[in-house]
Each structure stands twice: as C-alpha cells, then as structure tokens.
Amino acid sequence: MAKRQGPVMVTHKGNRWPVKQDGQTISVHRTQKAANEVGRREAIKDGVERITQGRDHKFVSKDSYGSESKVRDTEH
C-alpha cells in the first residue's frame, strides 16, 4: 500500500473521534486519547503531520513527523 500524502486529522463528531487522512476515515474511537495514539502511528508511518481538533473543532495540537524544517517547534 502506498504512503498517503495528506496530514492525519483527529476530529470530533457526535460522541466519537474519527481519524482521517486524504478524505478517508482510517478509524473511529470512543476517546480523543485513543484516536491520537492511532493518528500518531499513522502520521509516523507516512511521514506527515498529525492535527488534532477539539470538541469545538478548533485546532488543539499539530505535530510533524515528516521532514522537519530548521525552525524549532515551540508548541511542546
């Protein structure tokens, strides 16, 4: 299976947390923590970003697992 190119998105829908990439749902979870764990693994595997949205759909976190720029990530 070829690597996907787009970022991994952890979103909130109803009372579930879907993990999506390139417009396709990879998996759906009961908790944000479980969705983030799967999203992190997928992002590392594909060398892309993982973006997490909160219940209000605002970005909560953004982590890059691809080729890093020389600018230091100051979020964490």
CORFEN-V120132 format. One record per residue. N is the residue number from 1. PHI is phi in whole degrees, 0 to 359 (none if undefined). PSI is psi as a letter, one per 40 degrees, with the letter a starting at -180 (none if undefined). Layout:
N_PHI_PSI ; N_PHI_PSI
This chain:
1_none_h ; 2_287_i ; 3_294_i ; 4_275_i ; 5_261_d ; 6_281_i ; 7_293_i ; 8_273_h ; 9_248_h ; 10_255_h ; 11_239_i ; 12_239_h ; 13_217_h ; 14_65_b ; 15_247_f ; 16_234_i ; 17_236_g ; 18_283_i ; 19_250_h ; 20_234_i ; 21_207_h ; 22_53_f ; 23_79_e ; 24_250_i ; 25_279_h ; 26_277_d ; 27_198_i ; 28_228_h ; 29_228_i ; 30_282_d ; 31_237_i ; 32_295_d ; 33_300_d ; 34_297_d ; 35_296_d ; 36_295_d ; 37_296_d ; 38_294_d ; 39_300_d ; 40_296_d ; 41_300_d ; 42_295_d ; 43_295_d ; 44_295_d ; 45_301_d ; 46_266_e ; 47_66_f ; 48_233_a ; 49_275_i ; 50_245_h ; 51_242_h ; 52_248_h ; 53_252_i ; 54_276_a ; 55_300_d ; 56_271_e ; 57_68_e ; 58_274_i ; 59_295_h ; 60_257_d ; 61_209_i ; 62_215_h ; 63_234_h ; 64_252_h ; 65_241_e ; 66_261_a ; 67_290_h ; 68_278_i ; 69_279_i ; 70_283_e ; 71_283_h ; 72_290_h ; 73_283_h ; 74_259_e ; 75_291_d ; 76_250_none
